[in-house]
Every structure is written in structure tokens, then in C-alpha cells.
Amino acid sequence: MNAIPIIIAVVDILVCIGLVALVIFQEGNAKGLGIIGGGADTFFGKSKGRSIDRILKRLTTVGAGVFAVLTVLLYLMTGRGG
């Protein structure tokens, strides 16, 4: 068995877990679990909270792209896609 698909699968799983964590920590309209990140709006000011949310959204977008590419690559490398 080739080691590269195994490495890609492990990285894919880690990216997936990271995506779940990023989505959980984002603030929603109801302030759900995003409040776990701390009281950024009260201690650091409102702009700090917005910039953290912007960074989380950007990381989520990049992570989703990486996850999609890794998943398609893994699918093609394991021989199921061709």
C-alpha cells in the first residue's frame, strides 16, 4: 500500500476537525458558542471582535477549499475515480 494516500487521508481528517472547530467558534446572529472565544466586544473593543470574526471566516473559507481539494485528490489516488 502506498504511503501518500494515507498521509493525505490523515491531513484531510485534521483539516476536517479544524473546520469543525472554526465553525463552532464563529459568532452567529444569536452569539451561540462564539462567546467561548472571550468577551472581545467588551474588553478589546468592537473592532477587535469584528477583526477576529473576519479572520475566522477567512480561515474557514481557505480550510474548506483545502478540504475539498484534498478529498478529490484522495478519491482519485485511491483508484475509485478513474
BELBELFEN-V178650 format. One record per backbone hydrogen bond with DSSP energy under -1.0 kcal/mol. CO is the residue of the C=O (numbers start at 0). NH is the residue of the N-H. Records with the same first field share a line. If there is no record, write none. Layout:
CO = NH  NH
//
This chain:
2 = 6
3 = 7
4 = 8
5 = 9
6 = 10
7 = 11
8 = 12
9 = 13
10 = 14
11 = 15
12 = 16
13 = 17
14 = 18
15 = 19
16 = 20
17 = 21
18 = 22
19 = 23
20 = 24
32 = 35
33 = 36
34 = 37
37 = 39
38 = 42
44 = 48
45 = 49
46 = 50
47 = 51
48 = 52
49 = 53
50 = 54
51 = 55
52 = 56
53 = 57
54 = 58
55 = 59
56 = 60
57 = 61
58 = 62
59 = 63
60 = 64
61 = 65
62 = 66
63 = 67
64 = 68
65 = 69
66 = 70
67 = 71
68 = 72
69 = 73
70 = 74
71 = 75
72 = 76
73 = 77
74 = 79
//
